[in-house]
Amino acid sequence: MIYNNMIKKLGQGLKSLVPVCVLTIAPLAASAQNNDDEITIIDPNGQQEVFEVPEALTNEVDSLLKLYHSQMYLTPDGDCQYRDENPYFSDEVYKERLMRMPNIMEMPYNEVVRKFIDRYASRMRRAVGYWLGASNFYMPIFEQALETYNMPLELRYLPVIESGLNPKATSRVGAAGLWQFMLVTGKQYGLTVNSLVDERRDPIKSSYAAAHFLSDLYKIFGDWNLVIAAYNCGPENINRAIHRAGGERDYWKIYPYLPKETRGYVPAFIAANYIMNYYCEHNICPMRTQLPAKSDTVVVNRDVHLKQVAAVCQLSLEELRTLNPQYRRDIVNGSSAPSIIRLPEMAVNTFIDYEDSIYNYNTETLLTKRSEVAVEEAKPEVMRYTPTTYTAPRQMSRHERRALAASNKSSRHDRKVSREERRSKHKADREDRHSKKGKRGKGKREVSQSVTIKEGQTLSEIARKNHTTVDKLKKLNGIKGSNIRAGKKLKVK
């Protein structure tokens, strides 16, 4: 697997990812971060310019230290004895250091870049220490993806300002993952996003998608500073800025026409490349990194919950979530399409041996989506018996009993009269029907009449002469169309 090869290579020399520093000064004290989201400078004309800080650079480092990988594999370096201060350097020193970096991309120095370097080296010292430690998890993946598309490797620091190297990062506008893909762009570059899966959070798949996207942007603009600016705000905004700047294609000339955040995006990227290479000179201690256990993948063709895998394979659920960040609700939807689960290497054989047990473990609770349901029929209402207190009937007086008897006798008489009236009416109706039937039988029967069709005659002509209609002629003679033949008999009554 590509991921395992990168981890193996990483194991051969962790120190190669970050320069070795030798300083013997006082221990580093935790430095509080400032949440200011703007950087202000005064230009040569005395005008104040404001640059918005990328969202990831305003987040507290404590949230990053709560991630599973941070808690399991990152620790403060107790041997690092740096003075808790950011030394002062002249502009010439910064220019010379930036020029010395082995980059293809142009990384010039100016006052805006210096402001971002100062921010990293002072307010964000702890965050930089985290980035340096976490880079051991992610940089091999980023570099392999960039190499695949022949992209400059300095782009590996783009996720530093996009997400702060937080694979679970979600921006206020909905961008997600290390590379902060928006939904539409992620799908355009082959990342699956639905209710159960979000591959924007998959470090490997999203890195290859990002390298592909950056490659396409370079084909459009042919300038790396414009490419990373377009990565932040979209190529449409860059094209509009170029148009407003009279066709200029230099980032530093079009940035007044860019969105506020994008104006500071390229300087923040240049400063991130600087601080990740020259952190020692600013007394910043990287966090010490231990390599995670090697991992491998299994393919499933049925739905399975990560809790099922964790319980049967005796794994930490948080570790499984960290290895499989693309599964948004811990459900692997293998029944929809063959799906991959990344496991610690030692757990792969356990999964294979106990696969049926995994699928059957606590299924009724964890996988509750039903494939078929019966429609409940309405039940007849049942009258509820409400107990009441029995009250004995009141004894009627002699006068009341006589009145009741008279009333009952009258009612019986009325019912008897009513029945006799109904019988009489029914008999009269029957006699009336017989009388009418007899009269109809004595009447004359209608005699059927017919005519012979002459040459050239039509149904409408025959109907008019015989005081009838075409429809009646058709019905009487069983004619469906309008054609009739001369010499044939045609009933007219």
C-alpha positions as CSV (number, residue, x, y, z in Angstrom):
1,M,0.0,0.0,0.0
2,I,1.2,3.6,-0.8
3,Y,0.4,4.7,2.8
4,N,2.4,1.8,4.3
5,N,5.4,2.4,2.0
6,M,5.4,6.1,3.1
7,I,5.2,5.1,6.8
8,K,8.0,2.6,6.3
9,K,10.2,5.2,4.6
10,L,9.3,7.7,7.3
11,G,10.4,5.1,10.0
12,Q,13.9,5.0,8.4
13,G,14.5,8.7,9.2
14,L,12.0,10.9,11.1
15,K,14.6,13.5,11.6
16,S,14.9,14.1,7.9
17,L,11.5,15.9,7.9
18,V,12.6,18.6,10.3
19,P,16.1,20.2,10.7
20,V,18.0,19.3,13.8
21,C,18.5,22.2,16.2
22,V,21.2,22.4,18.9
23,L,20.4,25.1,21.4
24,T,20.9,24.9,25.2
25,I,18.8,27.6,26.7
26,A,15.9,27.7,29.3
27,P,12.8,25.5,28.9
28,L,10.0,26.7,26.6
29,A,6.9,28.1,28.4
30,A,3.5,27.7,26.8
31,S,2.6,30.8,24.9
32,A,-1.0,32.0,24.7
33,Q,-2.4,32.4,21.2
34,N,-4.2,35.6,20.1
35,N,-7.4,35.2,18.1
36,D,-7.0,38.4,16.1
37,D,-8.1,37.7,12.5
38,E,-6.5,40.6,10.8
39,I,-3.1,41.9,10.1
40,T,-2.6,45.7,9.5
41,I,0.4,47.4,7.8
42,I,1.2,50.9,6.7
43,D,2.2,51.1,3.0
44,P,5.0,53.5,1.7
45,N,2.4,56.2,1.1
46,G,1.3,56.1,4.8
47,Q,-2.0,54.4,4.0
48,Q,-3.2,51.6,6.3
49,E,-3.8,48.2,4.7
50,V,-5.7,45.4,6.3
51,F,-5.1,41.7,5.5
52,E,-7.5,38.9,6.8
53,V,-5.8,36.0,8.5
54,P,-6.8,32.5,7.0
55,E,-9.4,30.9,9.3
56,A,-7.2,27.9,10.3
57,L,-4.6,30.3,11.8
58,T,-7.1,31.8,14.2
59,N,-8.0,28.4,15.9
60,E,-6.8,27.5,19.4
61,V,-4.0,24.9,19.4
62,D,-5.7,23.1,22.3
63,S,-8.3,21.7,20.0
64,L,-5.6,20.2,17.9
65,L,-4.0,18.5,20.9
66,K,-7.3,16.7,21.7
67,L,-7.1,14.8,18.4
68,Y,-6.5,11.0,18.8
69,H,-3.2,11.1,17.0
70,S,-2.0,14.0,19.0
71,Q,-2.9,12.3,22.3
72,M,-1.4,8.9,21.3
73,Y,1.7,9.8,19.3
74,L,2.7,13.4,20.1
75,T,4.4,14.6,23.3
76,P,6.2,17.8,24.3
77,D,10.0,17.4,23.8
78,G,11.4,17.5,27.4
79,D,14.9,17.7,26.1
80,C,14.3,20.9,24.1
81,Q,15.8,23.8,26.1
82,Y,14.8,26.9,24.1
83,R,14.4,30.4,25.5
84,D,10.7,31.5,25.3
85,E,11.3,34.4,23.1
86,N,11.3,35.3,19.4
87,P,14.6,36.9,18.4
88,Y,14.7,39.9,16.2
89,F,16.2,39.6,12.7
90,S,16.7,42.3,10.1
91,D,14.9,42.4,6.8
92,E,18.1,41.3,5.0
93,V,18.2,38.1,7.1
94,Y,14.7,37.2,6.1
95,K,15.4,37.9,2.4
96,E,18.5,35.8,2.5
97,R,16.8,32.8,4.2
98,L,13.9,32.8,1.8
99,M,16.2,32.9,-1.2
100,R,18.2,29.9,0.3
101,M,15.2,27.6,0.4
102,P,15.3,25.0,-2.4
103,N,12.0,26.1,-4.0
104,I,10.7,26.4,-7.5
105,M,8.0,28.7,-6.4
106,E,8.8,32.4,-6.0
107,M,8.8,33.4,-2.4
108,P,9.7,37.1,-2.1
109,Y,9.9,39.1,1.1
110,N,7.9,42.1,2.0
111,E,6.2,43.7,5.1
112,V,3.1,41.5,4.8
113,V,5.2,38.3,4.8
114,R,7.2,39.6,7.8
115,K,3.9,40.2,9.7
116,F,2.9,36.6,9.2
117,I,6.3,35.3,10.2
118,D,6.1,37.3,13.4
119,R,2.7,35.9,14.1
120,Y,3.9,32.3,13.7
121,A,7.0,32.9,15.7
122,S,5.3,34.7,18.6
123,R,1.5,34.2,19.1
124,M,1.4,30.8,17.4
125,R,4.5,29.2,18.8
126,R,2.6,26.2,20.2
127,A,0.7,25.7,17.0
128,V,4.0,25.6,15.0
129,G,5.3,23.0,17.5
130,Y,2.2,20.9,16.8
131,W,2.6,21.4,13.0
132,L,6.2,20.2,13.1
133,G,5.2,17.1,15.1
134,A,2.1,16.3,13.0
135,S,4.0,16.8,9.8
136,N,5.5,13.3,10.4
137,F,2.0,11.9,9.9
138,Y,1.0,13.8,6.8
139,M,3.9,15.2,4.9
140,P,4.9,11.8,3.3
141,I,1.3,11.5,2.0
142,F,1.3,15.1,0.7
143,E,4.7,14.7,-1.0
144,Q,3.8,11.5,-2.8
145,A,0.6,13.0,-4.2
146,L,2.4,16.1,-5.4
147,E,5.1,14.0,-7.0
148,T,2.5,12.0,-8.8
149,Y,1.2,15.2,-10.5
150,N,4.7,16.7,-10.8
151,M,3.9,19.6,-8.5
152,P,6.4,21.6,-6.4
153,L,6.9,20.0,-3.0
154,E,6.7,23.3,-1.2
155,L,2.9,23.0,-1.8
156,R,3.0,20.4,1.0
157,Y,2.6,23.3,3.5
158,L,-0.7,24.5,1.9
159,P,-2.7,22.4,4.4
160,V,-0.9,24.2,7.3
161,I,-2.8,27.4,6.4
162,E,-5.9,25.7,5.1
163,S,-6.6,23.4,8.1
164,G,-3.8,23.8,10.6
165,L,-3.1,20.1,9.9
166,N,-6.4,19.1,11.4
167,P,-8.1,16.3,9.3
168,K,-11.4,17.0,11.0
169,A,-11.4,20.7,10.2
170,T,-14.6,22.3,8.8
171,S,-14.7,25.9,7.8
172,R,-17.5,28.4,8.4
173,V,-18.4,28.1,4.7
174,G,-18.4,24.2,4.7
175,A,-15.0,23.4,3.4
176,A,-13.7,20.1,5.0
177,G,-10.6,18.1,5.6
178,L,-6.8,18.8,5.5
179,W,-7.1,20.5,2.1
180,Q,-10.4,22.2,2.8
181,F,-12.3,21.1,-0.3
182,M,-15.6,22.7,-0.9
183,L,-18.4,20.2,-1.7
184,V,-18.7,20.9,-5.4
185,T,-14.9,21.0,-6.0
186,G,-14.4,17.8,-4.1
187,K,-17.0,15.9,-6.1
188,Q,-15.5,17.4,-9.3
189,Y,-12.2,15.8,-8.4
190,G,-13.6,12.4,-7.6
191,L,-14.3,12.6,-3.9
192,T,-17.5,10.9,-2.7
193,V,-19.6,13.0,-0.4
194,N,-23.0,11.7,0.9
195,S,-24.8,11.3,4.2
196,L,-22.5,8.5,5.2
197,V,-19.2,9.2,3.5
198,D,-17.1,12.3,3.1
199,E,-13.8,11.6,1.3
200,R,-12.7,15.2,1.7
201,R,-11.6,14.0,5.2
202,D,-9.6,11.1,3.8
203,P,-5.9,12.3,4.0
204,I,-4.8,10.1,1.1
205,K,-7.7,10.6,-1.4
206,S,-8.0,14.3,-0.6
207,S,-4.3,14.8,-1.1
208,Y,-4.4,13.3,-4.6
209,A,-7.5,15.3,-5.5
210,A,-5.7,18.5,-4.3
211,A,-2.6,17.8,-6.3
212,H,-4.8,17.2,-9.4
213,F,-6.7,20.5,-8.7
214,L,-3.4,22.4,-8.3
215,S,-2.1,20.9,-11.6
216,D,-5.2,22.1,-13.4
217,L,-5.0,25.6,-11.9
218,Y,-1.3,25.9,-13.1
219,K,-2.5,25.0,-16.6
220,I,-4.9,28.0,-16.4
221,F,-2.6,30.6,-14.8
222,G,1.0,29.5,-15.3
223,D,2.0,31.3,-12.1
224,W,2.3,29.6,-8.7
225,N,1.3,32.5,-6.6
226,L,-1.9,32.9,-8.7
227,V,-2.4,29.1,-8.4
228,I,-2.5,29.1,-4.6
229,A,-4.6,32.3,-4.6
230,A,-7.0,30.6,-6.9
231,Y,-7.0,27.5,-4.7
232,N,-8.3,29.8,-1.9
233,C,-10.9,31.9,-3.6
234,G,-11.5,30.1,-7.0
235,P,-10.3,30.9,-10.5
236,E,-13.2,33.1,-11.2
237,N,-12.2,35.7,-8.6
238,I,-8.6,35.6,-9.9
239,N,-9.8,36.3,-13.4
240,R,-11.9,39.2,-12.3
241,A,-9.0,40.7,-10.3
242,I,-6.7,40.4,-13.4
243,H,-9.4,42.1,-15.5
244,R,-9.8,45.0,-12.9
245,A,-6.0,45.3,-12.8
246,G,-5.9,46.0,-16.5
247,G,-4.6,42.5,-17.4
248,E,-1.8,42.3,-14.8
249,R,-0.9,38.7,-13.9
250,D,1.4,39.5,-11.0
251,Y,-0.2,38.5,-7.6
252,W,1.3,41.5,-5.9
253,K,-0.3,43.9,-8.4
254,I,-3.8,42.3,-8.4
255,Y,-4.1,41.7,-4.7
256,P,-6.0,45.0,-4.0
257,Y,-8.8,43.5,-6.2
258,L,-8.9,40.2,-4.4
259,P,-11.2,39.1,-1.5
260,K,-9.8,40.2,1.8
261,E,-8.7,36.8,3.0
262,T,-7.0,36.0,-0.3
263,R,-4.9,39.1,-0.1
264,G,-3.2,37.6,3.0
265,Y,-3.2,34.0,1.7
266,V,0.0,34.0,-0.4
267,P,2.0,35.9,2.3
268,A,0.7,33.4,4.9
269,F,1.8,30.5,2.7
270,I,5.3,32.0,2.2
271,A,5.6,32.6,5.9
272,A,4.5,29.0,6.6
273,N,7.3,27.7,4.3
274,Y,9.7,29.9,6.2
275,I,8.7,28.9,9.7
276,M,8.6,25.2,9.0
277,N,12.2,25.5,7.8
278,Y,13.7,28.0,10.2
279,Y,11.8,27.3,13.4
280,C,15.0,26.6,15.3
281,E,16.2,30.2,14.7
282,H,13.0,31.3,16.4
283,N,13.4,29.1,19.5
284,I,10.4,26.9,18.6
285,C,10.3,23.3,19.9
286,P,8.7,20.6,17.7
287,M,6.6,18.1,19.5
288,R,8.1,14.7,19.7
289,T,6.5,12.1,17.4
290,Q,6.1,8.4,17.8
291,L,5.2,6.4,14.7
292,P,1.6,5.0,14.7
293,A,1.3,1.3,14.2
294,K,1.4,0.2,10.6
295,S,-2.0,-0.1,9.0
296,D,-3.6,-2.0,6.1
297,T,-7.0,-2.2,4.5
298,V,-9.8,-4.7,4.1
299,V,-12.7,-4.5,1.6
300,V,-16.3,-5.1,2.7
301,N,-19.4,-5.7,0.5
302,R,-21.9,-5.4,3.3
303,D,-22.9,-2.6,5.7
304,V,-20.9,-2.6,8.9
305,H,-20.6,-0.3,11.8
306,L,-17.2,0.7,13.2
307,K,-18.5,-0.2,16.7
308,Q,-19.0,-3.8,15.4
309,V,-15.4,-3.9,14.2
310,A,-14.0,-2.3,17.4
311,A,-15.9,-4.7,19.7
312,V,-15.0,-8.0,17.9
313,C,-11.4,-7.1,16.9
314,Q,-10.9,-5.5,20.4
315,L,-9.8,-2.1,19.0
316,S,-10.3,1.5,20.1
317,L,-13.2,3.1,18.4
318,E,-11.4,6.4,18.3
319,E,-8.4,4.8,16.6
320,L,-10.7,3.3,14.0
321,R,-12.4,6.7,13.5
322,T,-8.9,8.3,13.0
323,L,-7.9,5.7,10.5
324,N,-11.2,6.1,8.7
325,P,-12.2,9.8,9.0
326,Q,-14.3,9.6,5.7
327,Y,-17.1,7.7,7.5
328,R,-19.3,10.5,8.9
329,R,-21.6,8.4,11.1
330,D,-19.3,5.3,11.7
331,I,-21.3,3.3,9.1
332,V,-19.4,1.7,6.2
333,N,-21.9,1.4,3.4
334,G,-20.4,-1.7,1.7
335,S,-23.8,-2.8,0.3
336,S,-23.9,0.3,-1.9
337,A,-20.4,-0.2,-3.3
338,P,-17.3,-2.2,-2.2
339,S,-15.8,-0.1,0.6
340,I,-12.4,0.1,2.3
341,I,-11.8,-0.1,6.1
342,R,-8.3,0.8,7.3
343,L,-7.2,-1.2,10.3
344,P,-4.0,-1.6,12.4
345,E,-2.0,-4.2,10.6
346,M,-2.2,-6.7,13.5
347,A,-6.0,-6.5,13.3
348,V,-6.4,-7.5,9.6
349,N,-6.2,-11.2,10.2
350,T,-8.6,-11.0,13.1
351,F,-11.1,-9.2,10.9
352,I,-10.8,-11.9,8.2
353,D,-11.2,-14.8,10.7
354,Y,-14.2,-13.3,12.5
355,E,-15.9,-11.4,9.6
356,D,-19.3,-13.1,10.1
357,S,-19.2,-12.4,13.8
358,I,-18.5,-8.8,13.1
359,Y,-21.5,-8.5,10.7
360,N,-23.8,-10.2,13.2
361,Y,-22.6,-8.3,16.4
362,N,-25.4,-6.1,17.8
363,T,-26.9,-5.6,14.4
364,E,-30.4,-4.7,15.6
365,T,-29.0,-1.8,17.6
366,L,-26.3,-0.4,15.4
367,L,-27.8,-1.0,11.9
368,T,-31.4,0.0,12.3
369,K,-32.3,0.9,8.7
370,R,-35.2,-1.5,7.7
371,S,-35.4,-3.0,4.2
372,E,-39.2,-3.7,4.5
373,V,-42.0,-2.6,6.8
374,A,-45.7,-3.7,7.2
375,V,-48.3,-1.0,6.9
376,E,-50.4,-0.9,10.1
377,E,-54.1,-1.1,9.6
378,A,-56.5,1.1,11.6
379,K,-58.0,-0.7,14.6
380,P,-61.7,-0.3,15.4
381,E,-62.4,1.9,18.3
382,V,-63.4,0.0,21.4
383,M,-66.0,1.6,23.7
384,R,-64.6,1.8,27.2
385,Y,-66.9,0.8,30.1
386,T,-67.1,3.5,32.6
387,P,-68.3,2.2,35.9
388,T,-71.1,4.2,37.5
389,T,-72.7,4.1,40.9
390,Y,-76.0,2.1,40.9
391,T,-79.1,4.0,41.9
392,A,-82.4,2.1,42.6
393,P,-85.3,3.4,40.4
394,R,-87.9,5.6,42.1
395,Q,-91.2,4.0,42.8
396,M,-93.9,5.4,40.5
397,S,-97.2,6.6,42.0
398,R,-100.6,5.0,41.0
399,H,-101.5,8.1,38.9
400,E,-98.1,7.9,37.0
401,R,-98.7,4.2,36.3
402,R,-102.1,4.8,34.8
403,A,-100.8,7.6,32.6
404,L,-97.9,5.4,31.3
405,A,-100.4,2.5,30.5
406,A,-102.6,4.9,28.6
407,S,-99.7,6.2,26.6
408,N,-98.5,2.7,25.7
409,K,-102.0,1.7,24.6
410,S,-102.2,4.8,22.4
411,S,-98.7,4.1,20.9
412,R,-99.8,0.5,20.1
413,H,-103.0,1.8,18.4
414,D,-101.0,4.3,16.3
415,R,-98.5,1.6,15.2
416,K,-101.4,-0.7,14.2
417,V,-103.1,2.1,12.1
418,S,-99.8,2.9,10.5
419,R,-99.2,-0.7,9.4
420,E,-102.7,-0.9,7.9
421,E,-102.2,2.3,6.0
422,R,-99.0,1.0,4.5
423,R,-100.7,-2.2,3.4
424,S,-103.5,-0.3,1.7
425,K,-101.0,2.0,-0.1
426,H,-99.0,-0.9,-1.3
427,K,-102.1,-2.7,-2.6
428,A,-103.2,0.4,-4.5
429,D,-99.8,0.8,-6.1
430,R,-99.7,-2.8,-7.3
431,E,-103.2,-2.5,-8.9
432,D,-102.1,0.7,-10.6
433,R,-99.1,-0.9,-12.2
434,H,-101.2,-3.8,-13.5
435,S,-103.6,-1.4,-15.0
436,K,-100.9,0.5,-16.9
437,K,-99.3,-2.7,-18.1
438,G,-102.6,-3.8,-19.6
439,K,-103.0,-0.5,-21.4
440,R,-99.5,-0.7,-22.9
441,G,-100.2,-4.3,-24.1
442,K,-103.3,-3.2,-26.0
443,G,-101.6,-0.4,-27.8
444,K,-100.3,-0.6,-31.4
445,R,-96.8,-2.0,-32.0
446,E,-94.4,0.2,-33.9
447,V,-93.7,-1.2,-37.5
448,S,-90.1,-1.3,-38.7
449,Q,-89.5,0.7,-41.8
450,S,-86.6,0.5,-44.3
451,V,-85.4,2.2,-47.5
452,T,-83.2,1.2,-50.4
453,I,-80.0,3.2,-50.7
454,K,-79.7,5.0,-54.0
455,E,-76.5,5.8,-55.9
456,G,-74.8,8.9,-54.4
457,Q,-76.9,9.1,-51.3
458,T,-75.3,9.8,-47.9
459,L,-76.4,9.0,-44.4
460,S,-77.1,12.6,-43.6
461,E,-79.4,12.9,-46.7
462,I,-81.3,9.7,-45.8
463,A,-81.6,10.9,-42.2
464,R,-83.0,14.2,-43.2
465,K,-85.6,12.7,-45.6
466,N,-86.8,10.2,-42.9
467,H,-86.9,12.7,-40.1
468,T,-84.2,11.0,-38.0
469,T,-80.5,11.5,-37.2
470,V,-77.3,10.0,-38.6
471,D,-76.4,8.5,-35.1
472,K,-79.8,6.8,-34.9
473,L,-79.3,5.3,-38.4
474,K,-75.9,4.0,-37.5
475,K,-77.1,2.5,-34.2
476,L,-80.2,0.9,-35.9
477,N,-78.1,-0.6,-38.7
478,G,-74.9,-1.4,-36.9
479,I,-72.9,1.0,-39.0
480,K,-69.5,2.1,-37.6
481,G,-68.2,4.3,-40.3
482,S,-69.8,6.7,-42.8
483,N,-69.6,4.5,-45.9
484,I,-72.9,3.0,-47.3
485,R,-73.4,1.0,-50.5
486,A,-76.1,1.7,-53.2
487,G,-78.8,-1.0,-53.4
488,K,-78.7,-2.1,-49.8
489,K,-81.6,-1.9,-47.4
490,L,-81.3,0.6,-44.6
491,K,-83.6,0.6,-41.6
492,V,-85.0,4.1,-40.8
493,K,-87.3,3.2,-37.8
